[in-house]
Amino acid sequence: MNRYPGYPYYGYEKTCKELPLTFPPQKQEKQPGLEYLMVPLPISDNPSLAGSGKLKGKAAIVTGGDSGIGKAAVIGFAKEGANIVISYLYEEEDAKRAKADAEKYGAKCCLFPGDLREEETCRLLIEKTIEVFGRLDIFVMNQAVQFPQESIVNITKEQLKTTFETNVYPMFYMTKAALPHLKRGSSLIITTSVTAYKGNPLLLDYSSSKGALVTFIRSLSAQLADQGIRVNGVAPGPVWTPLTVSSYQPPYVSRFGRDTPMKRPAQPFELAPTYIYLAADDSQYVTGQILHVNGGTITSY
């Protein structure tokens, strides 16, 4: 039985070595996009990868946890024994599916819709987590938007404001709200991007916002090191997520990720082990670092 309808050429039960190289042209009009409408569906879970209790008893927040990289992190954390709050904007169906997938592995999971551009929403997200789980150990900040433009002259004030208010501002709001509840051993993980290192001519404002996150990670990690709170980041290359089909035009989607050395984009499940590593005690001597999961793209460190 094919466990991923619309994905007939991928034998998930047999192997994780054969992944699609190209995708049908498609476009969604609203960002950050809806995963359940994508063809083929992104692959968020690797059933052959079992958990080992690395995060047992811990509580995590994952923003943008309804789909894409965030959903893969949610499932990975669930396998390792964590309970999770999934934060999302409007993607109700995707969020319900992510919750169900996490609960298959025994996790307790709750949903939190809201616009993280608002500081009050960020505060309420933290309060909800403490109310439900009584603690906060892991915080993945993963929400983002991007609006490709061929020239800087096409980037309006409104677009620039939306990009930074979504991709950068919530990091400050949520960290400030979370800090009173974090303890020694807690882990903050921020999703930046390969574009922060190599740039992208179509994503000037997005790349700039992701560069800001690299500096945020390095500065905050130094600030919190004495408290035993670790701050790290993941810089993905191209990944098959709703942000792709809600950002780019169909012809670009059909060749998305082909310019990497591996000649394909990642599937979300391929990012999950990196988030697990940074969340777990395995990385207790790692802070202020960015881990690059980008299909072999060479970046300047």
N, C-alpha and C positions, 0 to 999 in steps of 0.2 A: 504494500500500500504506500502510495506517495504521501508523505506527511506534510508536504508543502505544495498545495494546489497551485498551478501556474508555474511550477518549477520542474517540469517533466525531465529535463536533461541533467538533473542533479541527483545522483543516487545517495541520499543522505545516510541511509542505513548502512551502506557499504563502506563509504570512505569520506574523509574530509579533505582529500587531496585534489579532487576535481571540482573546481569552482568556475562559474560562468565568466566569460571574458567580455561579453557585450550584453546590452540590455535593449529591449524595445523602446523606441522613441515615445516619450510621454511627458505630460506637463500638468502640474497642479498649480492653481492660481494663488492660493493662500499659503503663506508661511506660518509656522515651520513645516507644514504638510502633514498628510495622513498616511500612515504606514499601511493600513489595511487596504488601501486603494492601489498600492504599487504592484506592478507586474514585472518580474516575479517578486514575491515577498522577500524582504531581507531575512537572513538567517540569524537569529538571535541566540540560539542555544546549540551547543554541541552535546548531544545526549551521551556520547561515549566518554565525556569528561566528567568524572564524579568528584564531588566535594570531599573534603577531609576535615571539616569542622574548624577551619582556620578562623572563622568569624563567629563562632558559636556564642550566642547570648548577647551579641552586639546589636546596636540599632544604627541604621543608616538612613540618610536622605539622599535621593538621587534626583536632581532637577533635570527636566527633559527625559525622565525615566519611562515615559510611555512608549518610546520607539527608539530605533537606531542604536547608537552606542550606549545611551542611557539604559535602554531596555536590556541590552546584553549584560551590562553591569548589574542591574537588578537581579537578573536570573543567576548570574555568577555568585553574587552575594548570598542569594537564597540557598544555593547549593552548599555554601560554606557555613550556613547556620545563622545568618543575620536576619533580623526583621527590618522591614524597609518601608519608608514613606516615599511614594512616587509623586513628584511634583510635575505638573504639566499646565499648559495654557488652556486649550479648548478641545484637545484631542481625546474626547471621552471614550470612544470605542477602543482606540489604541490603548488607553490607560487601563481599561477593564481587561483587555487581553494580556497586558503585561502583568497585571496583578494575578490573574488566573495562572499564568505560566510560573510565577514565583511561588504561588501557593502549592503548586504540584510538588514542590520540593520541601514542603513543610514550613515555609516561612509565614509569619504574620505580616500582612501587607495592607497599608491603607493609602487612599488616594487624596491628593490635595490639589485642586484646580486653583489657578490664580495667576495674575500678571506680576511677575517678579520685578518689573520696572518700578513698582510701587514699594517703597520701604516698609509700609505697614503690612503688605502681603508677605514680605520676607520675614518680618517679626512673627506673624501668625503661623507661618510654616514651622518655625522653630518651636513655638509654643505648642502646636499640634503634636509634634513629635514627642516632646517631653510629656504631654498629657497622655498620649497613647502608650508609649514605651518606657517612660520614666527615665530615659537617658538618651544621649547622643554620642556616638563613638566615631562614626564615619560620615563624611559630608562630601558628596560628589557634586560639583557645580559644572553643569554640562549644557545649559540652555544657550541657544545662539540663533541668530538670523544672519542672512547674507543676501545682498542684492547686486548681482553682477552689473557692472557698467564699463564700457570700453574706454571712457575718458573721465578724468576728474571733474571736468566741467559739467558732467551729467549727474554728479552726486549732489543732490539737493540738501539743504539744511535739515529738512525733515528726515531724509534717509540717514544722514550722518547721526542725527540725534537718536533715531530708533536703533541703529546699529550699536552705538556705545551704551545707550540706556538698557539694552537687552544683554549685550555680551560682557559688559564691564561693571556697570553700576551695582548690579545685584551681588557681585562678589564682596563689595564693601558692606552693603546692607546686611547680607546674610551672615557674614563672618562676625560683624559686630553683635548681632543678635545671638549667635551661637556660642560665642566665647565663654559666657558665664557658665555654660553647661558642659564644656569640653574639659577633659581631664588628661593627665599624663598618659600617653599612648594613643590619644585620638589622632585621626588622620583626615586631613583635607586634601581632596584631589580635584584639580581643575583641568578641564579639557581646553587646551589651546589648539594649535594647528601647525602643520608643516608650513603654511603660508606665513607664519610669523618669522620663519627662518629664510625661506627662499623667495617670499613674495609671490604675488599673483596679479598680473596686469588687469584682470577682470574684477578683482576683489580688493581694491585699494583700502576702503574703509574697514572691511572685515579683517583683512590682514593686519591693519594697524591696531584694531581692537584686540586681536589675538596676541600681537606683540606686547601690548600693554599687560596682558595676563601673564606673560613670561616674567616681566619685571615685578608684577604683583606677587607672584609665587616666590621669587627669589628674595624680595624684601620682607614679605610676611613670614617666611620660614625663618629668617634671621631674627625677627621680632619675637617669635614664639618658641624658639629652640630651648630656651631656659625653662619653659613650662612643660617641655616634653611633648609638645604638639607638633606633629610633622605636617609640612605643606609641600606637595609635589604636583606635577602636571603630566599630562599625556598629550603628545603632539601627533595626532593621526594624520595620515595622508588621505587620499580619497577613500570614502567608505559609502557603501550603498545604503542610504538612509533617505527619509522623506525630505530632508533639506536639499538633497540633490534635485529631485524632481519638482520641487517647488521653487527652485532658484534658477535653473538653467532651461534653455529652450530644447525641444526634443532632439534636434540633431546632435547637440552637445552631449545629452544624456546617453545617446547610443554609443558614444566613444569615451564615456567617462572612465577615468582611471587607466586608460590604455597607454598613457605616457609615462607610467612608472616602470622601473626596471622589471617588475614582475608582470607587467602588461595587463593588469586588472586592478579594480578597486578591492578593498577589503570587504568582507562581510562582517557585520557587527560582532558576531561571536568571537572573531579573531582578536578583538580588542579586550574582551572581558578578562583574560588572565592577567593583563597588565594592571587593571584596576584592582583585582583581587590582591595581587602582590603588594601594591602600594597601600591597600587598606589593612593588610595583615601584619603581624609581628615579624614576618619574614624580612620586611624592609625597615626594621626599627632603627637602622643606622643611615637611613636615606631621607634627606630633607633638602628642599630647595632645588630639586632636580626635575628635569623634563625627560621623560622616556619617549623615544621616537618609534612609532609603529606606522611605517609609511611605505612599505613595499620596496624598500631599498633606495629611496631617494636620499642623496647625499646633501646634508645641511651643514651650515657653519654653526658651531656650538659656542 
